[in-house]
Amino acid sequence: MTNPRLDADQLFRRALQDTNLNAAGIESLRLRFTRTVQDFNDYGGLTDQTLPAAQAQVEERLVQRLRLEEDLQRYPQIREEKIDRPIFVVGYSRTGTTVMHSLLGEAPASRTPLFWESTFFSPPEGVDPASIPAQKRAADRECQDWLDAIPGMLSAHPYWDMGAITPIEDEEIFSVDFHNAYPTHYYKVPFSPLDTTAADPLAAYEFLKTFLQYRQFNMPGKRWVCKGVFHQFFLDKLWEVFPDALCVWTHRNPAEMIPSTMAIYTLLFDAITGSHKHRDTVRSKMLDSIRSGYDYVLQQPWLDDPRVVHVRFKDFIGDQVGTIRSIYDKGNIPFTPEHEQRIQRWLDSNKVDRHGKFTYSAGDYGLDRQELMTLFADYIERFDLA
């Protein structure tokens, strides 16, 4: 029996009917959307039962992207916005990137991309601020649906309890433009992409710039603080689009990071696909992927670029305020008493175990600490992570 399939052409034609867009002018967008849908069809597990919800979610993501495109054409001055000296948090997940992102974003003169901003579009806040509360309410409902679909996610990643105003990863923004398939946008599609890197990183960064321009249009000027768990592989492309960006690269001992990452991926994709087979898949694919990733980045010239600030997880967790102050000193950015106070308030209000402790071990994946220490000895030595 053949599994049901999503019809990319039909979905695109139907979504386009409600816009004033010319199909010929957005051909590259259509091709990316078609490729994404093709991946869902070829590598997902659609059934007659899951197809309606999956189709509705995919179509909604397309509708929102087309609304963004209409706004970009309606207000061409959006693309003239200057993105000045942004900060990018880079490094694998479970290395402190979320807390780093949030604390850097607590500066009064900074802002982070938020969940509602990547989920619902039109009109932009700088054009019609009165429309934003409704967009945030819709994003709150979407976030709750996502959490309901992934039992245990709040213990693994408690920061999703912020709902619409949860700071998000850049990979999620790439997904808006169909450069990848990020699970918060496609949790109703039974699909498990362990790798959410963009197929064309430079094009993805160009879209990210457009997204930031869109969100800051007619708004008070603030420094963007962004975060991506795969930026470390593409810093040359990132700097091609954001040449004055400061990159804060977090490092954690892989013997601690890898079991945590494997556990959250297993939780996530078991729930999305309705299966319980991802533990073996995650172990076999992720370990090789992370090892090859370190092999690559350890050879890159940007490892010692002055635009990169390296931060060890253990140092950051031991002194968050001091670490942020040091980062600002290296980036020649003023660190204010108000920012320090806001950091402390954030830490006091966001205890990591507030939704219960997320438990996991290397043994769950047939690994042991010494094996991981040996496998990643060069990386551990390079950044003194033992």
N, C-alpha and C positions, 0 to 999 in steps of 0.2 A: 504494500500500500504506500502511495506517495504522500509525503507530508504536505500540508497546505503551505502556500507561499504568499508572501506579500507582493503586491503588484506596484513596483516603483513608478512606472509610467502613469498608471491610473491615479495613484496618490498625488503625484506632482500636478497632473492636469486639474484634479479636483481642487487642490489647495490654491492653485494659480488663478482659478476662476473668480475668487473673491478679492483679487488685488487689481491694481492698475499696472502691474509689471509686464514688461515685454519678455517673453520666454527667451528670445535670442540674446538678450542682455545679461542673462543669468545662467548661461549654459554651463559654466564651470561649477556653479552651485548644484545644478541638476545632476551633473556627472558625479559629484561627491555624494549626493544623496542616493543616487542609484547604486553606487559602490557599497555604501553602508547597508542598504536594504539587501543587496546581493549577499553580503556577509551574513546577515541575519538568516537569510534563506539557506545558505550553504552550510553554515557552521552552527546554527542555532538548533533548537528542538521544538519548533512550532507544531502545535496540534490543533485539532478542531476546537478544543476547549480554550486554548491560550490565544488563538489567532485574533478574536475580536478585540480583546484588551490591548494586545501588542499593536495591532493596526491603529487603534485609536491613539495610542501614545506616540507612535511614529508620526502619524499625521499631525498631531498637535505640535510636535517639535518642529515640523516643517512649516506649519502655519505661523508659528512664532518667528522663525527665521525669515520668512517672507515679509512679515510685518516690520522687522528690523530693516530689511532691504528697502521697503517703501519709505521708511523714515530717512534713511541715508540719501535717497534720491530727492525726498521732499526738502531736506535741510542739508544741502551740500556743504555748508560751512562747518558741519560736524567734523569733516575730514581735515579741517585746518587747525583743529585743537592741538596744542603742543603737550606731549607727555614728557614732563621735565624730571630728570634724575629719579626714575623709579627704583624701587628696591625689589629684588627677586630672591625669595627663599628657595634654595635648590637642595636636592638630596633625596635619597630614597625615603619612602614612607616609613613610619615608625622610628624615625631618627630625631624626633622633636620638631619637625617642620610645622605642625599645626600650632603648637604653642608659640613657637618663634614668630610665625606669621601673625598670630593674634596680638602678641605683645608689641611687635613692631608697629602694627596697625593701630595701637592704642595712642600713638602720638597725636596730639590735637591737630597737627598740620598734615596728617596722613589719612588714607582710607584704603580699605581692602575691598575687592570684588565680593559681593554677597550672593547668596543662593537665589533670592528673588530676582536679582539683576540678570542672571543667566537663564531664567526660567520663563519670564513673561516680558513682552516688549510692546511698546507703542501705547501712548506717546512717551517720549523720553521725559525724565523728571525735569530737565531744564526747560521744557516747553509747556508742560502741564503738570505741575506738582500735585494738583488736586486728584489726579488719577492714580497716584502711587499707593495710597492706602489700600485700594482694591487689589492692586497687583501684589502687594505684600500679603494680604489675606489669602489670595489664591495660592501664593507660594507656601504659606503656612500649611494649607490643606494638602498641597502636593508633598511637602516634607513629611507630614504625618502619615500620608499614604505610603511613602517610601519606608518609613520606620516600621509601619505595620507589616510591610511585606518582608522585612528583614529582622525577625525576632533576635534580640541579643545585640543589635548594632549599637545601642546606646551604651552598653557596658564596654564594648570594644572601642567606640569612638564617641564619647559623651558629648562632644561639642555640637552634635546635631540637635541637641535640645534647644538650640537657639532658633531653630525653625528658619523663617524667611531671611533672618539676618546672620545666618551661619557663613563665615568666610569660606570661600571655595578655592579649589585648585584650578590652575590655568588649563589643565587637561579637560576640565569640565567646560570651560569656555570654548576650547577647540571643538568640543562636541557640538556646540550650537551651530557651527558652520560645517559639520559633518566631516571633520578631519579625523575623527575617531568615534568610538561608541562608549561613552562614559556611563557607568551603571546608574547614577542618580537620574539620568535622563531616560534610561531604557530598562528600568527594573521590571517592567511587565513583559519584556521580550526575553524568552529563555535562551540566553546567550552568555557565554563566559569568556570574554577577552582578558586574559591575564596581562596583556600588554596594551596600554592605552596611549602609546606614543602616536604622534601624527604621521600620516603617510608622507606628507610634504611639510617638514618642520618650518621652513622659511615662510610658506604660505600661511601656516597656522599662526606664526608670530605676527605676520602682517594683519591677520584677522584680529588677533588679540589687541593690537594697537587700535584698530578701528572700534572694537568693543569698548576700550577704555575711553576713547574720544567720545563715543556715543554717550557713555554714562557720565562724563564730566561736562558735557555741553551745557553752557549757560549756568554752570554750578560754581560755587566758590572753589578756587584753585587749591588742590591738595596733592601731596605726593602719593602716588600709587604704591602700595605694598602688595606684591603678588607672590604666588607660590606654585611651584611645579615639581613633581617628584621625578620627572625625567629631564629637566632642563640641563642637568650636568652633562648630558650627552650631546647637547646642541648649543653650547654657549656661543660658538662662532655665529650661528644663525640668530640667536637672541640678540647679540650685540650688533648685528647688521641692521636690525630694526630698532633697537634701543641702545645706541652706542654709549650713552652716559649712565647705563644701569649699574647699580651696585648689587653684586650677588653674594648672598649669605649662604654658605654651603655647610650643612650640618652633617656630622659624621658620628656613627655609633658602631660599637663592636658588632660585626655581623653575627656572632654567636648569640647576641641578644636580639638584634634586629630581625634576623631571618625567621625564627620561629614565630615572632609576633606578626610579621607580615603574612606568613603562610596561614596563620590562624584566622586573620581577618578576611583574607581572600576566600578561604574555605567557607567561613560563615556566610559571606556575601553571595557567592555563586551557588552554593548549595540551595540557598533560599530562592534565588532568582530562577534557577533551572528546575527546582523541585526534585533534585536528585541528591544523593549523598556519596558522590564518587570523586569529589574534587580533592580530597586529601592526597590521594596518590598522584593525581594530575599536577597539583600544585608543587609537590615535592620534586617530581621528575623534571618539570619545565622551569620552575622558578630558580632552583639552585644553579642550574647551568646558565640561565639568563643573567643572574646576578654576578656569577663568576666572570662571564664574558664581558659584562658591563664594567666591572672593575678593571679587567684587562685593558679595556678601551680607554677609560678615563685616566688611568695612571700613566698613559703615554701622551696625553694631550697637553699642548703648551699652555692652555688656559688654567691649568692647575696652579700655576704660579703667577697668573695675571694679577696686577694690583687692584683690579676691579672685583676681585674675589676675596671675601673674608671667610676663613675656615673656622668652624666652631665645633668643638667636641661636645657630644651629648652630655657626658658626665660633668663637664665644666658648666654647661648651660643650666642643667638641672640643679647644680649646687649653688648657682648665683645668677638668677635670671636678670636682675636689675644690673648687676655689674657687667654681664655679658652684653646686654643691649647698649649700655653706655660705651663699652669698648668698640662695638660695631659702629656706633655713631661717631666716635672719635676717628676711627679709620676712614669713615666716609665723609669727614668734615661736615657733619650734620649736628646742629645744636641739640643737646639732650636736656630737656627742661624739667624742673621740679614737678610740673603738672603731669608730664608723661610718666615720671617715676611713681607718682601717686596713683595714676590710672592703671599702671602695671600691677601694683599691689592690690588694688581693688579687684582687678580681673582674676588674679591668682586666688584671692580669698573667696571669690564667687564661683570658681570653676575647679573644684577638687576633682581629680581624675577618677576617683572611685565613687562618685556621687550616684551612679546608676548600678553599682555593684562592681566587683572586681572581675576583670577579663582574665581568665585563666587559660594557660597554654604551656606547652613545653616542647623542647626539641625532640624528645622521645615520642611525641605524638606523630612525628613524621619520620621516625626511624633514624633520627640523627642524635648525635651527642655533642656537647660543647667542645670537647677537644678536637673532634673531627672538623668542626667548623673553624676553630682557631687555626688549625693546620692549613685548611683549604684556603683561608683568606689571610695568611700570615703576612704577605707583602703589603696589603692594604692596612692591616692593623699596625704594622711597623711604621708605615709612611705617616700615619696620623696619630701614633702613640695611643692606641685605643685599648691596649691590654688592661 
